[in-house]
Amino acid sequence: MPSIGSRLYPLLLAALLASFAMPGNGLAADMLNETGLLGLWTPAKLAGTDADRVVGPVGEPDATAPEPLSPLPPRPAPTPRHMRGCIRRVALPAEKKLVALTFDLCERANNIAGFENRIVALLRRENARATFFAGGKWMRSHPEAAMQLMADPRFEIGNHAWTHGNLALMTREEIGKQMLLTEQQHANLLAELGGKAVTAGLADRMARVPQSLTLMRLPYGRSSELALNTLADMGYAVIQWDVEGERDEERHSPRELADRILTLARPGSIVLLHANAVPHKTYELLKLLLPGLRNKGFSTATVGELLALGRPEAVRDGYFTVPGDNSKYDAMFPGKGTLKPDPARPFVHAPVP
């Protein structure tokens, strides 16, 4: 199927594995343990600590780029037409009652984001599958956590831009830079993970770890025709969502948030959540959501597995819940979205780090 492009082939493989690794399948535990790569860390290292969830203060922007320690994978073919646009959900065959839980890992140029280690631990305990859209700078700030996510066969990693740039405001060159720097950081960590595997005598199992980023999530959900065309030319499938999991979290309890997701979710839904310690109620709502999904007959899948099993439903303009509801972010975050606002400083359109 050459029209799909070399970076999307892993999605087809994922579909074959999905029926064996879904929660509730007796083969799941054996399938997941077969890779052995999580054994590179002790249980305590995998669990993390409360310090992982600390969000750093606003400071000076970090404009440094990752060192090219490892070569990038070959550039793929452009994204095929049916995969273009902002994919909000995937239409599945009637018998496939699957939803994709997705977690953004955002980090801007002028602060260090957190890592909600309890979310990942909970997903592992529940044998739930998930897709993490990781910012490149976040991966550099949290290298061990990023490698642990890469090493876990339940999880899938996507590109969330280098410093959370608002791609709707960026030039083609700036968009490319946000993508390529993230790819470089991912390649560096992949090489480091491979080194750990060699030392542990598990080098052969690295073949099951995806070697490149094939999916992308737009920071702020903001898109433009230029951004979508640039990303498609780079071979990315742009993944939006049809269920905003943490909507107005400051006004709702975890129970209310979980119930809203359970009401809106349907087969092929993509749920937007975060694992960078902001928003603050995601872990508590997830404790309620996972059993709620099971009670309704749903299993979890990665986005890649959904795409391999069904037909993507896409729009040309990214948004949260209704078209235009995220345009406000253009004026809220300086540096074309790459900077966290500092109350002590006036808003400026600073150079993009």
URWORA-V607069 format. One record per residue. RES is the residue in one small letter. PHI is phi in degrees with one decimal (none if undefined). PSI is psi in radians with two decimals (* if undefined). D_FIRST is the distance of its C-alpha to the first C-alpha in Angstrom with 2 decimals. Layout:
res = <RES:RES>
phi = <PHI:PHI>
psi = <PSI:PSI>
d_first = <D_FIRST:D_FIRST>
This chain:
res = <m:p:s:i:g:s:r:l:y:p:l:l:l:a:a:l:l:a:s:f:a:m:p:g:n:g:l:a:a:d:m:l:n:e:t:g:l:l:g:l:w:t:p:a:k:l:a:g:t:d:a:d:r:v:v:g:p:v:g:e:p:d:a:t:a:p:e:p:l:s:p:l:p:p:r:p:a:p:t:p:r:h:m:r:g:c:i:r:r:v:a:l:p:a:e:k:k:l:v:a:l:t:f:d:l:c:e:r:a:n:n:i:a:g:f:e:n:r:i:v:a:l:l:r:r:e:n:a:r:a:t:f:f:a:g:g:k:w:m:r:s:h:p:e:a:a:m:q:l:m:a:d:p:r:f:e:i:g:n:h:a:w:t:h:g:n:l:a:l:m:t:r:e:e:i:g:k:q:m:l:l:t:e:q:q:h:a:n:l:l:a:e:l:g:g:k:a:v:t:a:g:l:a:d:r:m:a:r:v:p:q:s:l:t:l:m:r:l:p:y:g:r:s:s:e:l:a:l:n:t:l:a:d:m:g:y:a:v:i:q:w:d:v:e:g:e:r:d:e:e:r:h:s:p:r:e:l:a:d:r:i:l:t:l:a:r:p:g:s:i:v:l:l:h:a:n:a:v:p:h:k:t:y:e:l:l:k:l:l:l:p:g:l:r:n:k:g:f:s:t:a:t:v:g:e:l:l:a:l:g:r:p:e:a:v:r:d:g:y:f:t:v:p:g:d:n:s:k:y:d:a:m:f:p:g:k:g:t:l:k:p:d:p:a:r:p:f:v:h:a:p:v:p>
phi = <none:-64.6:-68.3:-73.0:97.6:-62.7:-81.8:-101.3:-57.9:-57.7:-64.8:-68.8:-61.7:-59.9:-63.9:-66.7:-78.9:-58.0:-66.2:-89.5:-109.1:-69.9:-53.9:95.4:-82.9:-62.7:-83.8:-59.1:-61.5:-63.2:-63.2:-73.2:-74.6:-62.6:-67.7:72.2:-72.9:-67.3:-68.9:-68.4:-122.4:-70.6:-54.7:-66.4:-67.0:-68.0:-70.1:74.6:-137.6:-60.2:-62.9:-61.4:-90.7:-76.5:-99.2:-74.8:-73.9:-72.9:-140.3:-74.9:-62.2:-94.4:-98.9:-76.1:-104.5:-67.4:-68.3:-77.3:-79.4:-141.1:-67.1:-76.9:-61.6:-58.3:-63.7:-82.9:-69.5:-57.7:-62.1:-63.5:-56.9:-70.4:-103.5:-87.6:92.4:-95.1:-77.0:-95.5:-159.4:-128.2:-75.0:-110.3:-57.1:-56.3:-83.0:-98.0:-96.7:-123.8:-130.9:-107.6:-89.5:-122.2:-127.7:-82.2:-121.9:-92.5:-155.8:-93.1:-71.7:-112.9:-160.8:-104.7:-78.8:-93.0:-141.0:-80.1:-58.8:-67.3:-62.9:-65.4:-61.0:-65.5:-59.1:-67.0:-60.0:-87.9:53.1:-93.2:-94.9:-160.1:-116.3:-110.7:-98.7:-104.3:-69.3:-62.8:-66.8:-60.1:-63.3:-69.4:-75.1:-130.6:-63.9:-67.4:-61.2:-62.6:-66.0:-63.1:-65.4:-60.5:-78.2:-92.4:-68.7:-76.2:-113.4:-133.3:-111.7:-123.2:-88.3:-123.2:74.3:-66.2:-125.8:62.2:-66.1:-80.1:-67.7:-66.8:-101.8:-101.8:-78.2:-59.1:-64.5:-65.3:-61.7:-59.2:-64.1:-60.0:-75.1:-69.5:-64.4:-65.9:-60.1:-65.4:-63.9:-62.1:-63.3:-60.3:-70.1:-62.2:-65.7:-65.7:-61.9:-61.5:-63.2:-61.9:-65.0:-61.5:-59.9:-88.0:74.1:-119.5:-58.6:-64.4:-80.4:-66.1:-62.8:-91.5:-91.9:-54.3:-92.1:-147.0:-91.0:-112.1:-118.6:-141.3:-116.6:-73.2:-56.8:62.8:65.9:-88.2:-133.9:-153.1:-61.1:-61.6:-63.5:-64.2:-68.0:-63.2:-64.9:-63.9:-62.1:-84.1:90.0:-92.8:-94.3:-91.3:-108.6:-98.2:-163.2:-116.1:-131.0:-87.2:-68.4:-110.9:-57.7:51.9:-62.5:-66.5:-105.3:-132.5:-79.1:-55.8:-62.3:-65.6:-64.6:-64.0:-64.4:-64.2:-60.8:-63.7:-72.3:-87.7:-67.1:-140.3:-53.3:89.3:-68.3:-117.0:-102.4:-86.5:-140.6:-133.2:-130.7:-105.1:73.2:-143.2:-60.7:-98.3:-105.2:-62.8:-60.9:-65.7:-69.7:-65.5:-60.8:-89.9:-69.8:-60.7:-65.9:-63.2:-63.8:-61.0:-62.6:-93.0:85.9:-89.6:-114.7:-93.2:-143.9:-77.3:-60.4:-58.2:-66.6:-59.1:-62.8:-75.2:-101.0:-145.9:-110.7:-68.0:-110.7:-125.7:-124.9:-97.9:-133.8:-73.7:-159.2:-83.1:-118.4:-133.2:-53.8:89.1:-74.5:-112.5:-66.1:-61.5:-70.3:-59.3:-100.0:-99.1:-123.4:-66.1:61.3:53.9:88.9:-87.4:-121.9:-80.7:-58.5:-113.9:-56.9:-82.1:-126.2:-70.1:-66.6:-139.1:-86.0:-69.2:-56.3:-73.8:-68.5>
psi = <1.13:-0.36:-0.31:-0.53:2.55:-0.49:-0.18:-0.08:-0.66:-0.42:-0.64:-0.71:-0.68:-0.63:-0.67:-0.62:-0.41:-0.75:-0.38:-0.45:0.09:2.57:2.45:-0.29:2.26:-0.35:-0.13:-0.85:-0.78:-0.71:-0.75:-0.64:-0.30:-0.55:-0.66:-0.04:-0.44:-0.33:-0.11:-0.28:2.59:2.79:-0.64:-0.70:-0.65:-0.63:-0.59:-2.97:3.05:-0.50:-0.42:-0.49:0.06:2.26:2.23:2.80:2.90:2.33:-2.70:2.48:2.45:1.90:0.12:2.62:2.76:2.50:2.47:1.27:-0.35:2.49:2.60:2.66:2.79:2.54:2.29:3.04:2.69:2.67:2.31:2.75:-0.72:-0.19:0.09:2.87:-2.98:1.85:2.02:-0.54:3.10:2.16:2.12:2.78:2.65:-0.56:-0.10:1.66:1.37:2.56:2.66:2.08:2.16:2.45:2.08:2.48:1.49:2.53:2.23:3.10:-0.41:0.36:2.92:2.13:2.96:-3.05:2.02:1.41:-0.50:-0.54:-0.83:-0.73:-0.71:-0.77:-0.70:-0.76:-0.67:0.01:0.72:2.52:2.64:2.77:2.27:2.16:1.85:2.28:2.54:-0.74:-0.61:-0.76:-0.63:-0.64:-0.40:1.06:-0.71:-0.76:-0.75:-0.77:-0.63:-0.67:-0.75:-0.65:-0.22:2.05:-0.16:-0.34:2.78:2.50:2.35:2.95:2.27:0.50:2.73:-0.97:0.67:0.67:2.48:1.72:-0.33:-0.36:-0.04:2.73:2.93:-0.69:-0.76:-0.69:-0.82:-0.69:-0.75:-0.65:-0.84:-0.64:-0.65:-0.74:-0.68:-0.76:-0.70:-0.77:-0.69:-0.80:-0.61:-0.71:-0.69:-0.71:-0.72:-0.66:-0.72:-0.71:-0.71:-0.80:-0.61:0.05:0.46:0.44:-0.61:-0.44:-0.17:-0.33:-0.37:-0.04:2.14:2.38:-0.16:2.89:2.16:-0.28:2.67:2.44:2.32:2.15:2.42:0.08:0.25:2.33:2.99:2.88:-0.68:-0.79:-0.82:-0.71:-0.69:-0.80:-0.70:-0.70:-0.52:-0.07:0.29:2.47:2.17:2.12:2.03:-2.39:2.79:-0.08:2.01:1.76:-0.53:0.44:2.21:0.78:-0.49:-0.33:0.01:2.63:2.82:-0.65:-0.76:-0.70:-0.78:-0.73:-0.63:-0.76:-0.78:-0.55:-0.68:-0.45:2.42:2.90:2.26:0.05:2.60:2.09:2.21:2.14:3.07:2.63:0.40:0.47:0.06:2.17:3.02:-0.25:0.13:-0.75:-0.81:-0.68:-0.60:-0.60:-0.51:-0.56:-0.77:-0.87:-0.56:-0.71:-0.75:-0.74:-0.47:0.10:0.21:2.57:2.77:2.63:2.78:2.84:-0.72:-0.69:-0.71:-0.81:-0.59:-0.35:-0.28:-2.84:2.10:2.46:2.05:2.72:2.95:-0.06:2.09:2.53:2.97:-1.21:-0.69:2.60:2.33:-0.10:-0.13:0.07:-0.35:-0.44:-0.32:-0.59:0.03:-0.45:2.02:3.03:0.64:0.76:-0.10:-0.06:2.43:2.28:2.47:2.00:-0.41:-0.13:2.54:2.76:2.31:2.57:1.33:2.77:2.56:2.11:*>
d_first = <0.00:3.82:5.68:6.23:8.20:9.65:12.16:10.20:8.60:12.15:12.04:9.97:12.52:15.20:14.66:15.37:18.37:19.62:21.39:23.31:24.34:25.39:29.14:31.23:29.16:31.50:28.88:28.26:31.07:30.23:26.57:27.60:30.45:28.47:27.29:30.95:30.41:32.53:35.33:35.52:37.67:40.68:40.72:43.08:40.78:37.88:40.22:41.47:44.68:46.13:46.02:42.22:42.74:45.13:44.11:45.71:47.98:47.25:48.08:47.36:43.75:41.90:40.40:39.34:35.79:34.22:34.94:32.03:32.49:28.94:26.34:23.50:19.88:18.18:17.52:13.91:12.24:13.81:12.86:11.03:13.85:13.61:14.02:16.98:20.63:22.50:20.77:23.80:22.49:19.65:20.32:19.90:20.55:24.34:24.63:22.90:25.87:24.47:25.47:24.45:27.47:26.99:29.67:30.27:32.05:33.76:36.16:37.82:39.50:43.03:42.93:41.41:39.69:40.10:37.87:38.38:38.28:39.47:36.30:34.15:36.74:36.74:32.98:33.21:36.21:34.50:31.23:29.49:26.07:25.85:24.19:26.49:26.18:28.36:30.20:30.32:34.11:34.18:32.23:34.78:37.66:36.37:34.71:35.49:34.32:31.03:30.46:31.41:28.78:26.13:27.47:27.40:24.40:25.39:24.72:22.08:23.09:22.28:23.94:27.11:28.40:31.04:34.22:33.09:33.20:33.28:30.43:31.89:34.85:33.17:32.40:29.04:30.53:31.79:28.49:26.76:29.59:29.29:25.63:26.08:29.24:27.61:24.76:27.57:29.48:26.52:25.91:29.66:29.82:26.83:28.72:31.87:30.26:29.08:32.67:34.01:31.73:32.93:36.52:36.10:34.52:31.17:29.03:26.54:25.77:24.60:21.22:20.62:21.55:18.80:19.47:18.77:19.25:16.26:18.42:21.59:24.66:27.11:30.67:33.01:30.02:30.90:28.55:28.95:26.92:27.28:26.11:23.03:22.05:22.86:20.81:17.74:18.30:18.47:15.08:16.88:16.49:20.18:21.53:24.79:26.49:28.20:30.96:33.20:34.57:37.56:38.74:42.46:42.77:46.22:47.53:45.96:46.30:43.43:44.05:43.74:40.53:38.96:40.20:38.71:35.23:35.69:36.79:33.89:30.97:28.83:25.63:22.85:25.52:25.24:28.72:30.09:32.44:33.77:34.64:36.64:39.96:40.09:40.21:42.70:42.23:38.60:39.52:42.11:39.93:37.11:39.67:40.21:36.67:35.04:37.52:37.45:33.71:34.23:37.15:35.05:32.45:29.75:27.75:26.32:22.71:21.15:19.48:16.17:16.65:17.55:14.49:12.27:14.71:15.54:15.66:17.07:20.43:21.32:24.42:25.32:28.34:28.49:31.43:32.85:34.10:34.96:34.01:36.23:37.53:36.36:37.66:40.85:39.26:39.26:43.03:43.24:41.53:42.69:40.74:37.95:37.42:37.60:41.17:42.80:45.91:49.21:52.19:54.48:52.78:52.27:48.84:47.58:44.42:44.28:42.00:38.55:38.65>
